[in-house]
């Protein structure tokens, strides 16, 4: 089965930080820092529940920082060439070392990284890290390189501006002019001025000794055999193989040997594609399953970099810019069609996203101002094609990033330069009781949408048919704010409509003859289920006919139907009017009794608002101590605030351990499973709360024991 890659980007230094000081320009001691050891099995399972397949740990390799680690033999950095107190993760000072900020025990930082990789794999997730190939920090010096590896610049001829075998570019006889930039660091004035002679050329292709404030002044450009200032223009010197090619390939092999599964390659287009062809070929011969993701913004070079060994490329100037503009009502929804068509021949190689560390947060005042407004774009980015999708940690909680952290400032981005705590992540992973109802609702929507990516083969493997070309502006459809398409795999079809508007859409979507021919659809009536809401609807499939659909503001419909079996996705009716908190407590209690006593789920329960009764067959009469343990453990589970989610499966795809024995004989082929975190899953059509903290407090009112039948009856209530 083909897996659709769903990447979760974590800025590792911020992710696990639970110190809430948040002092502007705060030091590590003042503001705290997240550690690799903060990311344990519970957090990784939460990512899995979100639908994630790969975790991108941003900022693993040691970079320039103003934090002093000299007691551990780590050289200090001059703050004049460090952005922020924490420093940029893209100003690498040692390609063979791990950032000491991330370690509980600094001398054991590499071992802690290796343990993080193992934990991530044990959780069923794959690991991606950054590879920064274009530039390094001005004070680059490796203290952790293998003994047989020569350091970058160690054998350079610094008397030349360019030499094919140099690792850096130089300005011979010139001292670096630092007057044009200001790190804004509050302590720089008291520090010794940074001195560099001969001056190295700056990372953003600035080939003189006078970098300015808007340059990447804290970095120096690596030399891959291109003379950018040759008298005749740019010239290329690739034979013999440049020394930098060999050294950078060794670095890739070093990290691949740590068991990682992929590299996100920073500013890949600023490094010649000939190097990438050379390096990826060598790495993939040894590690054939490793993936390379390239940050490439020049659309004219997409095909070149794919041919050079990249598995996936950022689709920033195409799909990201388009979805952002549509979300902000600056472009019509119909323009999405144009964007995917531009890269259709390499569409499987394009990485879609709505946020990353470089971009403004969707919920910030600089973008949409509200995470819910991004749901239509999320559905499109996740489901339009089978290519990868990326989510930035905190996006699923509506992180606004409107803090003024220090160097970063209030810009709608989560800082990569400062020590800080991201409030939404703190609540979402460490203090779920502090989450707002809006954060809960948004997380639930993200989990449903992202999880479908690999539950539905129509998304991970199926064909796509864009319906926009036959759905022009009319009274019953608005291409300005609505977007519609279909996905199909074998006999399963998804009919997807999203609404970017701030009001409900009552639409009719035309299905052209070509869709019937391309997707091999029959003309017939089908029963469809909306995978987001569980609502069902009958559609009359006719060539050039229309399908009626109502879509709430900033939302979408994902209707699924089977073209071979009319009743495949019809659920049984359910007329009970349960009290959702008590009904959810029943699920928790069932699983708790299974784990404590090895019994089966209850088959005799009366769940009501005021008080409920539920019975179990157990092998002995529970003691008073065990009864108290039941009540205490129930309240502990409730306080964990585990999400309550749904999924729809057919009888052939029931997870291991889930019994259907209590379903009625006439139960439908489609089963709704209710999951409470990773704790419990069972088939159910009832009403539930969104997360366990909404149950309230569980109170055990009393018990009864029947010695003859070993029936143990519990009376309980929940207090809101």
C-alpha atoms as one frame of an Amber mdcrd trajectory, in Angstrom:
protein
   0.000   0.000   0.000   1.311   3.424  -0.938   1.663   5.842   1.978   0.832
   9.500   1.608   3.526  11.373   3.479   2.233  13.772   6.133   5.155  15.675
   7.667   5.000  17.326  11.087   7.652  20.012  11.464   8.860  20.493  15.022
  11.191  23.320  15.951  12.864  21.107  18.530  14.220  23.886  20.736  10.733
  25.303  21.288   8.550  22.209  21.196   8.988  20.833  24.705   9.672  24.102
  26.497   7.251  24.475  29.414   8.786  27.488  31.120   6.288  30.306  30.627
   8.443  33.349  31.478   8.483  34.576  27.870  10.818  37.499  28.540  11.711
  39.523  25.457  15.368  38.825  24.612  15.360  36.276  27.442  18.291  33.940
  27.963  18.058  30.170  28.175  18.137  30.407  31.973  15.302  32.939  31.940
  13.001  31.528  29.237  13.943  27.849  29.216  14.420  25.526  26.280  12.874
  22.299  24.996  14.878  19.083  24.992  14.928  16.029  22.760  14.042  13.982
  25.826  10.796  15.943  26.153   9.536  14.169  23.054   8.507  10.832  24.492
   6.156   8.064  23.377   3.038   9.927  24.551   3.818  12.964  22.401   4.749
  10.796  19.414   1.497   8.831  19.739  -0.385  12.116  19.752   1.295  12.974
  16.451   0.294   9.588  15.053  -3.309  10.247  16.061  -3.123  13.495  14.136
  -2.357  11.488  10.995   1.385  12.190  10.860   3.804   9.804   9.110   7.111
  11.759   9.288   8.512  14.134  11.933  10.922  16.834  10.788  13.100  17.737
  13.763  14.251  21.240  12.901  17.484  22.569  14.383  19.242  19.340  15.391
  22.739  20.103  14.068  24.822  22.456  16.243  24.527  26.084  15.234  25.836
  29.448  16.410  24.420  30.637  19.734  25.209  33.191  22.412  24.675  30.625
  25.162  27.976  29.638  26.777  28.879  25.956  26.604  32.654  26.349  26.938
  32.659  24.225  30.110  31.862  21.293  27.818  34.656  22.112  25.396  32.286
  23.774  22.903  33.726  27.007  21.426  31.846  30.235  22.148  30.428  32.431
  19.379  30.742  36.177  19.004  27.244  37.668  19.512  27.833  40.230  16.761
  27.502  37.407  14.209  24.686  35.552  15.970  21.062  36.431  15.251  19.208
  36.424  18.534  20.471  34.984  21.803  19.541  31.410  20.846  20.802  31.799
  17.274  19.578  30.623  13.904  19.486  26.858  13.288  20.654  27.634   9.751
  24.008  29.066  10.860  25.768  25.721  11.396  29.013  25.698  13.407  29.639
  21.946  13.392  28.025  19.602  10.875  28.970  16.575  12.999  27.496  17.753
  16.295  24.081  18.065  17.961  22.811  21.370  19.377  23.667  21.283  23.115
  20.517  23.289  23.910  18.526  20.164  23.109  20.332  17.828  25.503  19.614
  17.057  29.137  23.213  15.886  29.422  25.369  17.953  27.074  28.216  15.383
  26.829  25.606  12.766  25.824  23.819  14.915  23.232  24.469  12.597  20.312
  23.241   9.595  22.291  20.085  11.516  23.197  19.503  12.233  19.503  19.966
   8.565  18.619  17.453   7.658  21.335  14.988  10.172  19.884  15.326   8.533
  16.478  14.685   5.114  18.031  11.625   6.366  19.960  10.210   7.976  16.839
  10.624   4.766  14.868   9.092   2.731  17.697   6.038   4.991  17.468   5.660
   4.127  13.787   6.971   7.476  12.551   9.902   8.370  10.317  12.587  10.991
  11.002  13.643  13.951   8.863  16.374  16.445   9.802  17.769  19.565   8.169
  20.778  19.567   5.885  22.089  23.112   5.367  24.332  22.928   2.290  24.671
  26.506   1.055  26.254  28.308   3.998  27.697  27.909   7.477  28.176  30.189
  10.487  31.048  32.644  10.269  32.888  30.893  13.100  32.409  27.377  11.757
  34.762  24.879  13.363  34.022  21.209  13.893  35.082  19.651  17.183  33.129
  16.432  16.593  34.181  15.413  13.076  35.637  11.931  12.613  39.423  11.856
  12.914  39.923  11.109   9.216  37.781  14.035   8.050  39.380  17.373   7.149
  37.497  20.416   8.430  35.854  22.896   6.089  38.339  25.592   5.048  41.248
  23.802   6.677  43.286  23.628   3.442  41.848  26.670   1.662  44.112  29.097
  -0.147  42.826  32.270   1.516  44.866  34.433  -0.820  42.399  33.740  -3.649
  38.863  35.006  -4.064  37.980  31.721  -5.767  39.661  28.395  -6.155  37.759
  25.250  -7.287  39.144  23.291  -4.330  38.497  25.945  -1.681  35.503  25.455
   0.600  34.844  29.192   0.986  35.042  32.388  -1.048  37.376  35.127   0.215
  38.061  38.831  -0.135  41.890  38.728   0.022  43.494  41.544   1.964  40.122
  42.815   3.274  38.653  42.787   6.759  34.969  42.035   7.204  33.080  45.310
   7.522  30.558  44.883  10.360  29.272  48.455  10.251  26.437  47.601   7.867
  24.616  45.210  10.160  23.376  45.169  13.726  22.440  41.959  15.483  20.177
  43.990  17.824  21.543  41.840  20.630  21.239  43.836  23.896  24.762  42.854
  25.041  26.714  43.294  21.804  27.913  46.759  22.731  29.784  45.354  25.699
  31.406  42.598  23.661  34.612  42.573  21.681  33.923  43.453  18.052  33.998
  40.540  15.640  37.149  40.403  13.503  37.507  38.379  10.285  40.419  38.714
   7.866  40.449  37.892   5.076  36.703  38.419   4.942  34.676  35.450   3.776
  31.824  36.039   1.343  28.300  36.019   2.766  25.778  33.174   2.490  23.181
  34.914   0.318  25.659  35.248  -2.591  27.175  38.511  -1.398  30.718  38.384
  -2.775  32.270  41.389  -1.058  33.323  42.277   2.479  30.423  44.640   3.253
  27.271  42.660   4.159  24.270  44.701   5.247  21.448  44.275   7.744  19.186
  42.423   5.307  21.934  40.052   4.192  22.602  36.697   5.811  25.516  38.409
   7.503  25.941  35.702  10.146  26.814  33.099   7.490  29.463  32.431   4.839
  28.901  30.946   1.408  30.165  27.461   0.590  32.054  26.985  -2.674  30.808
  24.161  -4.918  33.095  25.006  -7.833  31.245  28.025  -9.238  33.105  31.292
  -9.802  30.296  33.839  -9.498  32.493  36.845 -10.346  34.595  35.486 -13.203
  35.566  38.176 -15.707  33.477  36.495 -18.378  30.509  35.964 -16.056  29.698
  32.896 -13.966  31.936  29.905 -14.688  31.786  26.280 -13.536  34.700  24.119
 -12.375  33.503  20.590 -11.648  36.442  18.539 -12.939  38.175  17.410 -10.828
  35.366  16.968  -8.297  35.363  20.000  -5.970  36.528  19.348  -2.430  33.283
  20.750  -0.996  31.254  18.115  -2.861  33.172  15.332  -1.131  33.002  16.880
   2.333  29.285  17.619   2.155  28.510  14.117   0.900  30.436  12.698   3.857
  28.225  14.776   6.160  25.078  13.373   4.524  26.392   9.829   4.944  27.259
  10.504   8.598  23.676  11.483   9.457  22.113   8.828   7.250  24.136   6.365
   9.312  22.256   7.525  12.409  19.117   5.857  11.060  17.235   8.923   9.869
  14.794   8.599   6.988  15.226  11.858   5.120  16.807  15.279   4.720  15.053
  18.608   4.286  17.672  20.505   2.290  17.764  24.213   3.035  17.931  26.588
   0.030  18.744  23.670  -2.251  18.502  25.822  -5.378  21.506  27.913  -4.238
  23.668  24.798  -4.599  24.346  23.508  -8.143  22.137  20.645  -9.283  25.271
  18.793 -10.428  26.296  18.425  -6.786  22.885  17.046  -5.849  23.065  14.453
  -8.595  26.511  13.444  -7.332  25.564  13.346  -3.622  22.082  11.821  -3.766
  23.349   9.036  -6.023  26.063   8.109  -3.515  23.771   8.313  -0.471  20.919
   6.372  -2.077  23.210   3.571  -3.179  23.884   2.890   0.505  20.532   4.051
   1.924  18.022   3.454  -0.887  14.937   4.427   1.141  16.158   7.803   2.325
  14.285  10.808   0.918  15.519  14.269  -0.075  13.218  17.285   0.214  14.449
  20.448  -1.465  13.649  24.068  -0.667  13.462  25.320  -4.251  11.535  28.460
  -5.158  12.479  28.890  -8.818   9.735  27.031 -10.680  11.891  26.966 -13.820
  14.332  24.688 -11.999  11.826  22.221 -10.533  12.337  19.525 -13.140  16.105
  19.917 -13.004  16.245  19.327  -9.262  13.825  16.405  -9.403  16.046  14.840
 -12.055  19.044  15.474  -9.783  17.738  13.178  -7.061  15.182  15.149  -5.070
  12.121  13.164  -4.126  10.073  16.229  -3.203  10.258  20.002  -3.630   8.528
  22.844  -1.787   5.570  24.136  -3.772   5.793  27.557  -2.172   5.462  30.048
  -5.020   2.777  27.869  -6.583   0.270  26.124  -4.345   1.186  27.789  -1.038
   0.946  31.312  -2.389  -2.275  30.414  -4.171  -4.014  28.850  -1.156  -2.945
  31.752   1.023  -4.388  34.252  -1.430  -7.638  32.273  -1.796  -7.993  32.019
   1.985  -7.522  35.786   2.269 -10.012  36.388  -0.581  -7.333  37.906  -2.804
  -7.726  35.313  -5.555 -10.639  33.108  -6.659 -10.781  29.488  -5.545 -10.768
  28.488  -9.220  -7.119  29.611  -9.448  -6.141  26.443  -7.557  -6.697  24.547
 -10.787  -4.099  26.626 -12.615  -1.492  26.018  -9.917  -1.671  22.234  -9.861
  -1.731  22.128 -13.649   1.578  24.039 -13.821   3.361  21.145 -12.088   1.111
  18.287 -13.165   3.908  16.332 -14.874   5.921  16.322 -11.616   2.950  16.687
  -9.278   3.860  13.638  -7.206   7.112  15.402  -6.275   5.527  18.596  -4.939
   5.265  19.171  -1.179   2.191  21.164  -0.150   1.975  23.167   3.080   0.156
  26.077   4.698   2.774  26.864   7.347   6.451  26.352   8.072   9.105  28.170
  10.097   9.704  30.732   7.326   6.067  31.673   6.775   3.552  33.587   8.835
   1.169  31.525  10.902  -2.229  31.004   9.324  -4.021  32.259  12.447  -1.788
  35.335  12.795  -3.077  38.837  12.155  -0.801  38.927   9.102  -2.576  35.982
   7.424  -6.132  34.788   8.123  -6.398  35.805  11.776  -8.237  32.577  12.645
  -7.120  28.979  12.254 -10.631  27.828  11.324 -10.448  29.889   8.153  -7.697
  27.579   6.941  -9.799  24.390   6.972 -10.808  24.606   3.264  -7.164  25.107
   2.268  -6.143  22.211   4.529  -8.630  19.896   2.816  -7.399  20.921  -0.634
  -3.702  20.649   0.252  -4.196  17.250   1.887  -6.645  15.648  -0.530  -6.273
  17.148  -3.997  -3.357  14.902  -4.943  -1.361  11.992  -3.533   1.798  14.057
  -3.009   3.145  14.906   0.489   1.641  17.456   2.860   3.357  19.288   5.731
   2.017  20.766   8.979   3.987  23.039  11.324   3.604  22.097  15.009   0.982
  24.333  16.594  -0.891  24.854  13.338  -3.457  22.299  14.447  -4.186  24.418
  17.552  -4.388  27.720  15.676  -1.062  29.121  16.926  -1.125  32.877  16.249
   2.585  33.729  16.758   1.780  37.307  17.702   4.456  37.409  20.427   7.351
  39.866  20.463  10.107  37.457  21.389  13.309  39.433  20.798  15.255  39.288
  17.561  12.242  37.852  15.746   9.844  40.627  16.774   6.083  40.584  16.329
   5.797  39.355  12.753   3.269  36.515  12.807   6.030  33.914  12.673   7.175
  31.531  15.390  10.692  32.651  16.244  13.697  30.587  15.196  16.175  32.978
  16.862  14.952  33.295  20.465  14.357  31.165  23.556  10.588  31.011  23.901
   7.569  28.902  24.803   4.883  28.447  22.145   1.658  28.732  24.094  -0.486
  26.543  21.840   2.086  23.722  21.946   2.423  24.036  25.710  -1.321  23.574
  26.077  -1.748  21.062  23.275   0.936  18.654  24.502   1.670  19.431  28.145
  -1.353  21.171  29.703  -4.429  20.176  27.751  -6.683  21.492  30.476  -5.598
  24.962  29.387  -6.803  24.506  25.830  -9.694  26.641  24.637 -12.801  25.095
  23.033 -11.697  26.591  19.703  -8.301  24.878  19.979 -10.023  21.567  20.712
 -12.356  21.936  17.725  -9.535  22.869  15.377  -7.363  19.963  16.511 -10.300
  17.595  15.994 -10.779  18.856  12.435  -7.068  18.497  11.666  -7.029  14.962
  13.045 -10.038  13.936  10.959  -8.707  15.486   7.746  -5.080  14.390   8.041
  -5.974  10.880   9.220  -8.110  10.348   6.129  -5.025  10.811   3.950  -3.867
   7.275   4.651  -7.149   5.657   5.653  -8.647   6.387   2.239  -6.826   4.844
  -0.694  -8.611   7.282  -2.957  -6.447   9.985  -1.353  -3.148   8.153  -1.000
  -3.297   6.313  -4.330  -6.337   7.382  -6.338  -7.029   9.446  -9.441  -8.009
  13.118  -9.292 -10.641  14.860 -11.381 -10.928  18.635 -11.050 -14.555  19.740
 -11.487 -13.948  23.476 -11.754 -13.807  23.805 -15.534 -17.537  23.000 -15.846
 -18.625  24.883 -12.738 -18.494  28.541 -13.652 -20.032  31.366 -11.709 -23.790
  30.958 -11.303 -26.559  31.264  -8.757 -25.849  27.734  -7.576 -22.028  27.708
  -7.533 -19.371  30.336  -6.821 -15.877  29.593  -8.200 -14.749  32.666  -6.274
 -15.104  30.888  -2.919 -15.883  27.227  -3.699 -13.672  24.460  -5.026 -14.792
  20.953  -6.041 -12.995  17.809  -7.180 -13.265  14.028  -7.080 -10.857  11.249
  -6.099 -11.295   7.580  -7.005  -9.626   4.284  -6.194 -11.172   1.113  -7.635
 -14.865   1.330  -6.675 -14.478   3.972  -3.974 -15.159   7.588  -4.878 -14.691
  10.781  -2.881 -16.683  13.862  -3.875 -15.040  16.860  -2.184 -16.320  20.424
  -1.997 -14.820  23.215   0.111 -16.126  26.672   0.951 -13.671  29.528   1.588
 -16.501  32.004   2.281 -17.673  33.315   5.634 -21.240  32.112   5.031 -22.829
  28.754   4.266 -22.879  27.717   0.611 -25.923  26.025  -0.922 -24.533  24.702
  -4.165 -25.025  22.306  -7.019 -21.876  20.858  -8.515 -21.999  19.714 -12.104
 -20.356  16.374 -12.954 -19.372  16.394 -16.661 -19.435  13.484 -19.096 -15.643
  13.495 -19.118 -15.587  12.715 -15.389 -17.729   9.628 -16.017 -15.388   8.513
 -18.800 -12.134   9.305 -16.980 -13.167   7.788 -13.638 -15.358   5.031 -15.147
 -18.429   6.106 -13.199 -21.834   4.537 -13.799 -25.053   6.500 -13.963 -26.918
   5.427 -10.857 -28.134   6.469  -7.433 -25.607   6.122  -4.640 -25.680   6.555
  -0.885 -22.804   8.739   0.298 -21.462   9.522   3.745 -19.640  12.712   4.676
 -16.454  11.469   6.324 -16.188  14.642   8.395 -19.681  14.799   9.887 -21.050
  11.268   9.457 -24.105  12.658   7.658 -25.466  10.670   4.724 -26.916  11.843
   1.439 -28.307  10.169  -1.676 -26.809  11.348  -4.952 -28.210  10.728  -8.428
 -25.172  10.289 -10.666 -26.017  11.436 -14.197 -23.762  12.599 -16.979 -23.756
  16.389 -17.001 -26.034  16.275 -13.983 -25.529  18.158 -10.724 -25.063  17.077
  -7.137 -26.598  19.287  -4.429 -24.372  20.080  -1.468 -24.519  22.424   1.518
 -21.172  23.495   2.950 -20.744  25.526   6.108 -18.554  28.636   6.186 -14.814
  27.900   6.117 -15.474  24.193   5.851 -15.836  21.284   3.467 -17.647  18.093
   2.608 -15.857  14.829   1.886 -18.556  12.510   0.583 -17.624   8.885   0.052
 -19.620   6.389  -1.969 -19.101   3.044  -3.625 -20.138   2.658  -7.255 -20.687
  -1.113  -6.957 -22.681  -1.382  -3.729 -25.502   1.056  -3.156 -25.572   0.506
   0.596 -21.852   0.355   1.236 -21.735   3.582   3.203 -25.175   3.745   4.795
 -25.010   3.643   8.580 -27.693   2.198  10.829 -30.087   4.660  12.385 -29.535
   5.534  16.004 -32.405   6.909  18.046 -30.867   7.041  21.515 -30.500  10.439
  23.117 -27.453   9.861  25.328 -25.815  12.366  27.611 -22.427  12.666  25.804
 -20.203  13.053  28.911 -21.669   9.936  30.572 -21.645   7.989  27.316 -17.973
   8.787  26.789 -17.284   7.797  30.403 -18.884   4.426  29.605 -16.268   3.843
  26.885 -13.444   4.719  29.271 -14.856   2.526  32.020 -15.228  -0.423  29.655
 -11.568  -0.284  28.707 -10.463   0.301  32.280 -12.343  -2.803  33.468 -10.802
  -4.846  30.662  -7.326  -3.775  31.755  -7.910  -4.158  35.491  -9.872  -7.405
  35.545  -9.370  -9.025  32.132 -13.113  -9.049  31.540 -15.204  -8.200  28.482
 -16.936  -4.902  27.740 -20.272  -4.481  29.462 -23.367  -5.869  27.732 -25.799
  -4.372  30.209 -25.665  -0.616  30.664 -28.138   2.158  31.372 -26.383   5.461
  30.789 -28.296   8.539  31.868 -27.704  12.177  32.735 -28.318  11.909  36.501
 -26.869   8.484  37.208 -25.849   5.421  35.236 -25.621   1.678  35.843 -23.278
  -0.738  34.090 -22.447  -4.419  34.680 -19.412  -6.662  34.107 -18.678 -10.355
  34.539 -15.433 -10.589  36.525 -13.578 -13.491  38.143 -13.782 -12.164  41.732
 -15.592  -9.630  43.834 -13.586  -6.389  43.625 -12.309  -5.177  46.977 -12.929
  -1.722  48.428  -9.380  -0.835  47.435 -10.035  -1.927  43.850 -13.280   0.070
  43.740 -11.360   3.145  44.864  -8.756   2.427  42.171 -11.519   2.385  39.543
 -12.734   5.831  40.571  -9.218   7.307  40.843  -8.052   5.881  37.535 -11.171
   7.092  35.744 -10.507  10.637  36.921  -6.829  10.364  35.960  -7.814   9.270
  32.452 -10.352  12.083  32.193  -7.704  14.655  33.163  -5.386  13.417  30.404
  -7.792  15.198  28.028  -7.495  12.516  25.373  -9.177  13.430  22.080 -12.352
  11.575  21.101 -12.363  10.978  17.351 -14.304   8.986  14.771 -13.430   7.005
  11.705 -15.490   5.052   9.202 -14.336   1.641   8.029 -15.918  -1.273   6.241
 -16.117  -4.732   7.797 -12.981  -5.851   5.984 -10.844  -3.184   7.654 -11.726
  -3.530  11.325  -8.625  -2.949  13.526  -7.242  -5.889  15.438  -8.883  -6.334
  18.826 -12.143  -4.564  17.919 -15.153  -6.832  18.329 -18.328  -6.513  16.297
 -20.171  -9.160  18.315 -22.545  -6.672  19.920 -23.675  -5.108  16.670 -27.198
  -5.969  15.518 -27.640  -8.561  12.772 -28.721  -5.900  10.294 -25.749  -3.629
  10.962 -24.433  -1.847   7.877 -21.213  -2.654   6.046 -19.804   0.708   7.126
 -18.855   0.852  10.794 -18.186   4.002  12.797 -15.339   3.501  15.248 -14.964
   5.819  18.223 -11.409   6.309  19.503 -10.400   7.808  22.827  -6.774   8.685
  22.257  -4.770   5.478  22.114  -6.684   4.114  25.110  -9.867   2.705  23.619
 -11.578   2.032  20.298 -14.960   0.455  19.698 -17.851   0.613  17.216 -20.524
   3.095  18.287 -23.083   5.473  16.763 -23.731   7.491  19.914 -22.896  11.024
  20.939 -19.622  11.835  22.660 -17.627  14.777  23.986 -14.664  16.055  21.954
 -12.057  15.208  24.589 -12.080  13.451  27.935 -11.685  16.577  30.067 -15.227
  17.521  29.007 -16.608  14.493  30.860 -16.140  16.285  34.153 -15.556  14.321
  37.391 -16.392  10.620  37.665 -18.102   9.647  40.918 -18.625   5.989  41.852
 -21.960   5.929  43.720 -21.958   2.272  44.710 -21.642  -1.346  43.559 -23.503
  -4.665  43.748 -22.058  -8.168  43.528 -23.846 -11.376  42.501 -21.715 -14.315
  43.679 -23.584 -16.863  41.592 -23.208 -15.083  38.252 -20.073 -13.048  39.126
 -21.955 -10.013  37.911 -20.385  -6.787  39.189 -22.689  -3.772  38.836 -21.360
  -0.211  39.066 -23.485   2.858  39.693 -21.871   6.159  38.742 -22.487   9.738
  37.708 -20.422  12.462  36.111 -20.338  15.970  37.564 -19.794  18.812  35.103
